[in-house]
Amino acid sequence: MLSFSMALPVAAEVPQSKAQISLSFAPLVKEATPAVVNIYARRIVESRASPFANDPVFSEFFRNFAPSRPRVQNSLGSGVILSDDGYVVSNYHVVGQADEIRVVLNDRREFNAEVLLADASSDLAILKLDEASDMPHLALRDSDTVEVGELVLAIGNPFGVGQTVSSGIVSGLARSGTATGNERGYFIQTDAPINPGNSGGALIDVSGQLIGVNTSILSRSGGSNGIGFAIPAGLVKEFLSQARRGAEHFQRPWAGMTGQAVDADMADHFGLTRPEGIAITELHPASPFRDAGFRVGDVILAVGGQPVASPPEMIFRMTVAGLGNSVQVTRLRDGKTRDIEVQMTAAPEEPPRDPRITGQRSPIPGLALVTVNPAVIAEAGLAPDTRGALITDPGSIGLRAGLRALDVIEAVNGAPVTTSAEALRALDDARGMLALSVQREGKLLSMRFRL
């Protein structure tokens, strides 16, 4: 943990003397910047140069017929050292799919690094520096203590110009939705200038503690407009914990439910004086909330003593509580509130997802399927009552037929399917005509093909 020689005032005051006016962030920056690193990531991808690439009609049909050529993709971003043995946090979109990662410290030392744990939906990744020890690092602050109006510094490498520090305040908390670039995310908003290359950099408070990892901006021009978003340190802490335990994939506690934010009309129905909480609209039979006594129509007001106003906020509160722990959830039912302990568990793999791929005798060869179970539902963001076989890869034939990854096949030729094995057999048995009932983004589609 870093120590600071500069004594900072506990309460904000208007400077009253020349000595106070001369105070600056320089001592704080000098202590914090060694723990913020530049990251250079390299990835080799296969690309196809098709003569129909720009044609709106033929580009999709001929995209797999051009010769394949390797192409190098380079990305530039930032990261924050979290421990003296070289654990680093950055963004998934910077390093998540990289083949080669080089980390450069403020003092120009360079390290190779590997990704230990990465998650696209959270846009977080934990790296480990090779043969690192006695590294400068930042302490993580409890996200629940961050308040709107606090002074913050954003440190990163915008546009590749070199390590840069910008200042601002915390502009908002609990930001989520499509405007943030991640509908399922939960962010701290700041007006500290954040630009491309700042991704993965540090957002610190005036004590030098990490309160968030810079991840995105809201901009029409591509430059900073004073609306930036950072992933709270509470979520970073859970990522680091799982990475140290050797987790291969980041696991979130599973709610096994869907819900909607309580609006003004609903508040009156539930007897609330103001809109607050989340109304439960669906519950999976294996949901830990159902096991704890919750039911459809209940309102969840708080998780872990913190109020929740949206599903992403609730998932965040559950995630920072940690897998395997229990958390106190405040429930409203029939005008009465009650605190109930709910166990934080991962979504169960029951029944097994049983991956299958259709063979050449199938009308849609190369179609990759898995059985929909609670774990698949959680990963794909499906409704709790979803049943069927989820497409993980449509293959070239399926893609041309209009199928997509994350589509769920619910019925084949009118017969319901609940597992990948059932879907594969039904496809193999199809003759003359193939009719599929497919769920896509909550909508039911009917597809018909003549064989």
C-alpha positions as CSV (number, residue, x, y, z in Angstrom):
1,M,0.0,0.0,0.0
2,L,1.3,3.4,-0.8
3,S,2.0,6.0,1.9
4,F,1.7,9.7,1.4
5,S,3.7,12.5,3.0
6,M,1.2,15.2,2.1
7,A,-1.4,15.8,4.7
8,L,-4.7,16.5,3.1
9,P,-7.6,18.3,4.8
10,V,-10.5,16.1,5.9
11,A,-13.1,18.7,5.0
12,A,-13.1,20.8,1.8
13,E,-12.5,24.5,2.4
14,V,-11.9,27.6,0.3
15,P,-8.2,28.4,0.4
16,Q,-7.5,31.3,2.8
17,S,-3.8,32.0,2.3
18,K,-1.1,32.0,-0.3
19,A,0.4,28.8,1.2
20,Q,-3.0,27.0,0.8
21,I,-3.4,28.3,-2.8
22,S,0.0,26.8,-3.7
23,L,-1.0,23.3,-2.6
24,S,-1.3,21.0,-5.6
25,F,-1.8,17.4,-6.6
26,A,1.9,17.0,-7.4
27,P,2.9,14.9,-4.3
28,L,-0.2,12.7,-4.8
29,V,0.6,12.2,-8.5
30,K,4.3,11.5,-7.8
31,E,3.2,8.7,-5.5
32,A,0.4,7.2,-7.6
33,T,1.7,7.3,-11.2
34,P,4.4,4.5,-10.8
35,A,1.5,2.1,-10.3
36,V,-0.2,3.0,-13.6
37,V,1.2,1.3,-16.6
38,N,1.0,1.4,-20.4
39,I,-0.1,-1.7,-22.1
40,Y,0.7,-2.7,-25.7
41,A,-1.3,-5.7,-26.9
42,R,-0.9,-7.6,-30.2
43,R,-3.3,-10.1,-31.8
44,I,-3.1,-12.0,-35.0
45,V,-6.4,-12.5,-36.8
46,E,-7.4,-14.2,-40.0
47,S,-9.0,-11.9,-42.5
48,R,-10.5,-12.5,-45.9
49,A,-10.2,-10.0,-48.8
50,S,-13.4,-10.6,-50.8
51,P,-14.1,-8.7,-54.1
52,F,-17.7,-8.4,-52.8
53,A,-16.7,-6.9,-49.4
54,N,-18.5,-3.6,-50.1
55,D,-21.5,-5.0,-51.9
56,P,-24.6,-4.9,-49.7
57,V,-26.2,-7.9,-51.4
58,F,-23.3,-10.3,-52.1
59,S,-20.9,-9.5,-49.2
60,E,-22.6,-12.0,-46.8
61,F,-22.8,-14.8,-49.4
62,F,-19.2,-14.7,-50.5
63,R,-17.5,-13.6,-47.3
64,N,-16.1,-17.2,-46.6
65,F,-14.8,-17.8,-50.1
66,A,-11.9,-15.3,-50.3
67,P,-8.4,-16.5,-49.3
68,S,-7.5,-16.2,-45.6
69,R,-4.6,-14.0,-44.7
70,P,-3.1,-13.3,-41.2
71,R,-3.3,-9.7,-40.1
72,V,-1.8,-8.1,-37.0
73,Q,-4.1,-6.0,-34.7
74,N,-2.4,-3.7,-32.2
75,S,-4.1,-2.0,-29.3
76,L,-2.9,0.5,-26.8
77,G,-4.3,1.0,-23.3
78,S,-3.5,1.4,-19.7
79,G,-3.5,-0.7,-16.6
80,V,-3.1,-0.5,-12.8
81,I,-0.8,-2.6,-10.6
82,L,-2.8,-4.0,-7.7
83,S,-0.1,-5.9,-5.7
84,D,3.6,-6.1,-5.1
85,D,3.8,-9.4,-6.9
86,G,2.6,-7.9,-10.2
87,Y,-1.1,-8.4,-10.6
88,V,-2.5,-5.8,-13.0
89,V,-6.1,-4.8,-13.9
90,S,-7.0,-3.5,-17.3
91,N,-10.0,-3.6,-19.7
92,Y,-11.0,-6.7,-21.6
93,H,-11.3,-4.7,-24.8
94,V,-7.6,-3.8,-24.5
95,V,-6.1,-7.2,-23.6
96,G,-8.8,-9.8,-23.5
97,Q,-8.0,-11.5,-26.9
98,A,-4.4,-10.6,-27.2
99,D,-1.7,-13.1,-28.2
100,E,1.2,-11.0,-26.9
101,I,1.1,-8.3,-24.1
102,R,3.9,-5.9,-23.2
103,V,3.6,-3.8,-20.1
104,V,5.7,-0.7,-19.7
105,L,6.1,1.0,-16.3
106,N,6.4,4.7,-15.6
107,D,10.2,4.2,-14.9
108,R,10.5,2.5,-18.4
109,R,10.9,-1.0,-17.1
110,E,9.1,-3.5,-19.4
111,F,7.5,-6.9,-18.6
112,N,5.7,-9.6,-20.6
113,A,2.3,-10.4,-19.2
114,E,-0.4,-13.0,-19.5
115,V,-4.1,-12.8,-19.0
116,L,-5.3,-14.8,-16.0
117,L,-8.9,-13.9,-16.0
118,A,-11.0,-11.9,-18.4
119,D,-14.7,-11.1,-18.9
120,A,-16.1,-9.3,-21.9
121,S,-19.4,-8.2,-20.3
122,S,-17.6,-6.6,-17.4
123,D,-14.8,-5.3,-19.6
124,L,-12.3,-6.3,-17.0
125,A,-9.1,-8.4,-17.2
126,I,-6.5,-9.4,-14.6
127,L,-2.9,-9.8,-15.9
128,K,0.2,-11.2,-14.2
129,L,3.6,-9.7,-14.9
130,D,6.4,-12.2,-15.5
131,E,8.9,-12.4,-12.7
132,A,7.7,-9.3,-11.0
133,S,8.3,-8.4,-7.3
134,D,8.3,-5.4,-5.1
135,M,6.1,-3.5,-7.6
136,P,4.5,-0.1,-6.8
137,H,0.7,-0.6,-6.5
138,L,-2.5,1.1,-5.5
139,A,-4.8,0.2,-2.7
140,L,-8.5,-0.5,-3.5
141,R,-11.1,1.7,-1.9
142,D,-14.5,0.5,-0.8
143,S,-16.8,1.5,-3.6
144,D,-19.7,2.1,-1.3
145,T,-17.9,5.0,0.4
146,V,-17.5,7.0,-2.8
147,E,-19.7,10.1,-3.0
148,V,-20.8,12.4,-5.8
149,G,-18.7,15.6,-5.8
150,E,-15.4,14.0,-4.6
151,L,-12.2,15.2,-6.3
152,V,-10.6,12.5,-8.5
153,L,-7.7,12.1,-10.8
154,A,-7.7,10.0,-14.0
155,I,-4.3,8.6,-14.9
156,G,-3.6,6.8,-18.2
157,N,-2.0,7.1,-21.7
158,P,-4.5,8.9,-23.9
159,F,-3.8,8.7,-27.7
160,G,-0.4,7.2,-26.9
161,V,1.1,10.5,-26.0
162,G,2.5,9.2,-22.7
163,Q,1.3,9.0,-19.1
164,T,-1.2,11.8,-18.5
165,V,-3.1,13.0,-15.4
166,S,-6.4,14.8,-15.6
167,S,-8.6,16.0,-12.7
168,G,-12.3,16.3,-12.1
169,I,-15.0,15.1,-9.7
170,V,-17.3,12.1,-9.3
171,S,-20.3,13.2,-11.4
172,G,-22.6,10.3,-10.7
173,L,-22.9,6.8,-9.2
174,A,-24.8,3.7,-10.2
175,R,-24.7,4.5,-13.9
176,S,-26.0,1.8,-16.2
177,G,-27.8,1.4,-19.5
178,T,-27.1,1.7,-23.2
179,A,-25.6,5.2,-22.9
180,T,-22.7,3.8,-20.9
181,G,-21.8,1.4,-23.7
182,N,-22.7,-1.6,-21.6
183,E,-26.4,-2.2,-20.8
184,R,-25.5,-4.8,-18.1
185,G,-22.8,-2.8,-16.5
186,Y,-22.6,-0.5,-13.4
187,F,-20.3,2.5,-13.4
188,I,-18.9,5.6,-11.7
189,Q,-19.3,8.7,-13.8
190,T,-16.7,11.4,-13.8
191,D,-16.0,14.6,-15.7
192,A,-12.2,14.0,-15.5
193,P,-11.1,14.0,-19.2
194,I,-10.8,10.4,-20.4
195,N,-9.7,9.8,-24.0
196,P,-8.8,6.7,-26.2
197,G,-5.8,5.1,-24.6
198,N,-7.0,5.9,-21.1
199,S,-8.9,2.6,-21.1
200,G,-7.8,0.5,-18.1
201,G,-6.2,3.4,-16.4
202,A,-6.7,4.5,-12.8
203,L,-9.4,6.8,-11.3
204,I,-8.1,7.7,-7.8
205,D,-9.3,9.8,-4.9
206,V,-7.3,12.5,-3.1
207,S,-5.8,9.8,-0.8
208,G,-4.3,7.9,-3.7
209,Q,-6.7,4.9,-3.4
210,L,-8.1,3.3,-6.6
211,I,-11.9,3.9,-6.8
212,G,-12.4,2.8,-10.4
213,V,-10.9,1.6,-13.7
214,N,-11.5,3.9,-16.6
215,T,-13.4,2.1,-19.3
216,S,-15.4,4.3,-21.7
217,I,-16.7,7.8,-22.6
218,L,-20.0,9.1,-23.9
219,S,-19.0,11.1,-27.0
220,R,-20.3,11.9,-30.5
221,S,-16.9,13.0,-31.8
222,G,-14.6,10.4,-30.2
223,G,-13.0,12.9,-27.8
224,S,-13.8,13.6,-24.2
225,N,-16.9,15.6,-23.5
226,G,-16.7,15.4,-19.7
227,I,-18.8,12.2,-19.4
228,G,-16.5,9.3,-18.6
229,F,-17.2,6.0,-16.9
230,A,-15.1,3.9,-14.6
231,I,-15.7,0.3,-13.3
232,P,-15.9,0.5,-9.4
233,A,-13.1,-0.9,-7.3
234,G,-15.4,-3.3,-5.6
235,L,-15.8,-5.3,-8.8
236,V,-12.1,-5.1,-9.4
237,K,-11.5,-6.6,-6.0
238,E,-13.7,-9.6,-6.7
239,F,-11.9,-10.1,-10.1
240,L,-8.5,-10.1,-8.3
241,S,-9.8,-12.5,-5.7
242,Q,-11.0,-15.0,-8.3
243,A,-7.8,-14.7,-10.4
244,R,-5.7,-15.5,-7.3
245,R,-7.9,-18.6,-6.7
246,G,-7.1,-19.8,-10.2
247,A,-10.5,-19.3,-11.8
248,E,-10.6,-19.7,-15.5
249,H,-13.8,-17.8,-16.0
250,F,-15.3,-15.0,-14.0
251,Q,-18.3,-16.2,-12.0
252,R,-21.1,-14.0,-10.8
253,P,-23.6,-15.0,-8.2
254,W,-26.8,-16.2,-10.0
255,A,-30.1,-14.5,-9.1
256,G,-32.3,-16.8,-11.3
257,M,-34.8,-14.0,-11.8
258,T,-35.9,-11.1,-13.9
259,G,-37.2,-7.9,-12.5
260,Q,-38.0,-4.3,-13.4
261,A,-37.3,-1.0,-11.7
262,V,-40.2,0.3,-9.7
263,D,-41.6,3.5,-11.4
264,A,-44.0,6.1,-10.0
265,D,-47.2,4.1,-10.9
266,M,-45.9,0.9,-9.5
267,A,-44.7,2.6,-6.3
268,D,-48.3,3.6,-5.5
269,H,-49.4,0.0,-6.1
270,F,-46.8,-1.4,-3.7
271,G,-47.6,1.3,-1.1
272,L,-44.2,3.1,-1.4
273,T,-43.9,6.8,-0.9
274,R,-41.5,7.1,-3.8
275,P,-40.2,4.9,-6.6
276,E,-37.5,2.5,-5.3
277,G,-36.4,-1.1,-5.6
278,I,-36.9,-3.9,-8.2
279,A,-40.1,-5.8,-8.7
280,I,-39.6,-9.5,-9.3
281,T,-41.4,-10.6,-12.5
282,E,-40.0,-14.1,-13.0
283,L,-38.2,-16.7,-10.9
284,H,-36.4,-19.8,-12.0
285,P,-37.3,-23.0,-10.0
286,A,-33.7,-23.3,-8.9
287,S,-33.2,-19.7,-8.0
288,P,-31.5,-19.0,-4.6
289,F,-34.0,-16.3,-4.0
290,R,-36.9,-18.7,-4.4
291,D,-35.1,-21.0,-1.9
292,A,-34.9,-18.1,0.5
293,G,-38.7,-17.5,0.3
294,F,-39.0,-14.8,-2.4
295,R,-41.8,-15.0,-5.0
296,V,-43.0,-13.1,-8.1
297,G,-44.5,-9.8,-7.1
298,D,-42.1,-9.2,-4.2
299,V,-40.0,-6.0,-4.3
300,I,-36.2,-6.0,-3.5
301,L,-35.3,-2.7,-1.9
302,A,-31.7,-3.3,-0.9
303,V,-28.9,-5.8,-1.2
304,G,-26.2,-5.9,1.5
305,G,-27.6,-2.8,3.1
306,Q,-27.3,-0.8,-0.1
307,P,-30.4,0.4,-2.0
308,V,-30.9,-1.0,-5.5
309,A,-32.8,0.8,-8.2
310,S,-32.1,-1.3,-11.3
311,P,-31.2,-5.0,-12.2
312,P,-27.6,-4.1,-13.1
313,E,-27.2,-2.4,-9.8
314,M,-28.5,-5.5,-8.0
315,I,-26.2,-7.8,-9.9
316,F,-23.3,-5.6,-9.0
317,R,-24.2,-5.7,-5.3
318,M,-24.4,-9.5,-5.4
319,T,-21.1,-9.8,-7.3
320,V,-19.1,-7.7,-4.9
321,A,-20.6,-9.7,-2.0
322,G,-18.7,-12.7,-3.4
323,L,-19.5,-16.2,-4.4
324,G,-20.0,-18.5,-1.4
325,N,-21.1,-15.8,0.9
326,S,-24.6,-14.9,2.1
327,V,-25.9,-11.4,1.8
328,Q,-28.8,-9.6,3.5
329,V,-31.6,-8.7,1.1
330,T,-34.4,-6.4,2.1
331,R,-37.8,-7.6,0.7
332,L,-41.1,-5.7,0.5
333,R,-44.3,-7.8,0.5
334,D,-47.8,-6.8,1.4
335,G,-46.5,-3.4,2.7
336,K,-44.1,-5.0,5.1
337,T,-40.3,-5.1,4.8
338,R,-38.1,-8.0,6.0
339,D,-34.3,-8.7,5.8
340,I,-33.6,-12.1,4.5
341,E,-30.2,-13.9,4.1
342,V,-29.6,-15.2,0.5
343,Q,-26.8,-17.5,-0.4
344,M,-24.6,-16.2,-3.3
345,T,-24.2,-19.2,-5.6
346,A,-23.1,-19.7,-9.2
347,A,-25.7,-20.7,-11.7
348,P,-25.9,-24.6,-11.7
349,E,-24.9,-26.7,-14.7
350,E,-27.9,-28.9,-14.4
351,P,-28.9,-30.4,-16.7
352,P,-25.4,-30.6,-18.4
353,R,-25.0,-28.3,-21.4
354,D,-23.9,-31.3,-23.5
355,P,-22.3,-29.6,-26.5
356,R,-23.2,-31.1,-29.9
357,I,-22.4,-30.3,-33.5
358,T,-24.6,-31.4,-36.4
359,G,-23.0,-33.7,-38.9
360,Q,-23.0,-33.7,-42.7
361,R,-26.3,-35.6,-43.0
362,S,-28.0,-32.8,-41.1
363,P,-29.9,-30.2,-43.2
364,I,-27.8,-27.6,-41.3
365,P,-24.3,-29.2,-40.9
366,G,-21.8,-27.6,-38.6
367,L,-24.4,-26.2,-36.2
368,A,-23.0,-26.1,-32.7
369,L,-25.6,-26.5,-29.9
370,V,-25.7,-26.7,-26.1
371,T,-28.6,-27.5,-23.8
372,V,-30.1,-24.4,-22.1
373,N,-29.5,-24.7,-18.3
374,P,-29.2,-22.0,-15.6
375,A,-25.5,-21.4,-16.3
376,V,-26.2,-20.9,-20.0
377,I,-29.2,-18.7,-19.2
378,A,-26.9,-16.5,-17.0
379,E,-24.1,-16.3,-19.6
380,A,-26.4,-15.5,-22.5
381,G,-28.7,-13.1,-20.6
382,L,-31.8,-15.2,-21.3
383,A,-35.1,-15.2,-19.5
384,P,-35.2,-17.6,-16.5
385,D,-37.9,-19.8,-18.1
386,T,-36.0,-20.3,-21.4
387,R,-35.9,-23.9,-22.6
388,G,-34.3,-25.5,-25.7
389,A,-31.0,-25.7,-27.4
390,L,-28.8,-22.6,-27.7
391,I,-26.8,-22.1,-30.8
392,T,-23.1,-21.3,-30.0
393,D,-22.0,-21.3,-33.6
394,P,-24.4,-21.3,-36.6
395,G,-21.7,-22.5,-39.0
396,S,-21.4,-21.2,-42.6
397,I,-24.7,-22.9,-43.7
398,G,-26.7,-21.9,-40.6
399,L,-25.4,-18.3,-41.0
400,R,-26.6,-18.1,-44.6
401,A,-29.9,-19.6,-43.5
402,G,-30.4,-16.7,-41.1
403,L,-29.4,-18.3,-37.8
404,R,-27.2,-16.5,-35.3
405,A,-25.1,-17.3,-32.2
406,L,-27.3,-17.1,-29.0
407,D,-30.5,-18.1,-30.9
408,V,-32.4,-20.7,-29.0
409,I,-34.1,-23.5,-30.9
410,E,-37.4,-24.3,-29.0
411,A,-39.0,-26.6,-31.6
412,V,-38.2,-28.5,-34.7
413,N,-41.0,-29.3,-37.1
414,G,-43.5,-28.5,-34.4
415,A,-42.0,-30.8,-31.8
416,P,-40.6,-29.1,-28.7
417,V,-36.9,-29.7,-27.9
418,T,-35.3,-29.2,-24.5
419,T,-31.8,-30.5,-25.0
420,S,-29.0,-30.3,-27.6
421,A,-29.3,-34.0,-28.2
422,E,-33.0,-33.8,-28.9
423,A,-32.4,-30.9,-31.3
424,L,-29.7,-32.7,-33.2
425,R,-31.9,-35.9,-33.6
426,A,-34.9,-33.8,-34.8
427,L,-32.7,-32.0,-37.3
428,D,-31.2,-35.3,-38.6
429,D,-34.8,-36.7,-39.0
430,A,-36.1,-33.8,-41.0
431,R,-37.3,-34.7,-44.5
432,G,-38.7,-32.5,-47.2
433,M,-39.4,-29.5,-45.0
434,L,-37.7,-28.0,-42.0
435,A,-39.6,-25.7,-39.6
436,L,-37.8,-24.1,-36.7
437,S,-39.2,-22.1,-33.7
438,V,-36.4,-19.8,-32.6
439,Q,-36.2,-17.4,-29.7
440,R,-34.0,-14.4,-30.5
441,E,-33.6,-11.5,-28.0
442,G,-36.9,-12.3,-26.4
443,K,-38.9,-12.6,-29.7
444,L,-40.1,-15.9,-31.2
445,L,-39.3,-16.4,-34.8
446,S,-40.6,-19.0,-37.2
447,M,-38.2,-20.2,-39.9
448,R,-39.1,-22.6,-42.8
449,F,-36.8,-24.3,-45.3
450,R,-37.5,-26.6,-48.2
451,L,-35.0,-29.5,-48.1
